[in-house]
Amino acid sequence: AGEVIEHVADGLGLLDELRRVLRPGGRLLISTPDHPRRLVWSLALRRAAFERHFDPRSDHVRFFTRRTLAATLEDAGFSPPAIESRRGVLLAAATR
């Protein structure tokens, strides 16, 4: 599920459906843009950049950090995920 979860209104609903179609022991690989604290702090210091990045009219409905992505996956019933950040993208692997 590459670069999808941040675009849907019901992220848990999406994860529930992905979990439903995975066989027991199946692995979900998911990616989403990374929003680490230093990025948010940098944006907060530049009002115009912050407003462009978090524009509510954009196609991004949700923004995730490593912690919030892990919590969302666990809330959907996945095993605690392995998450890493690469080039501004969070990559997660979790098991049903």
C-alpha positions, 0 to 999 in steps of 0.5 A: 500500500504505497503512498495511499493511507494519507489520502483516505478519510478512514485510514483505520477502515482501509487498514481493516480491509487490508488486514481482512484480505491478508491471510494469517501471517501475511505481511503488509508493506505500507509507505507514507510521507514522513513528518519528523519533528524537525520538518514540522519545526522548520515549516512552523518557522516559515508561515507560508511554507507551513500553510502550503504543506498543510493546506486542507484543500490538498489531497493529503487528508492525514499526516503521520509520524513514525509513532502515529503510523505504528499506533494506527497499524496496531489499532487495526490489529497488525503486529507491532510494525518495523518502521524506517524512514528513507528519503522523506518516506516512512516504510512500514512492515507489519504482520496480520 
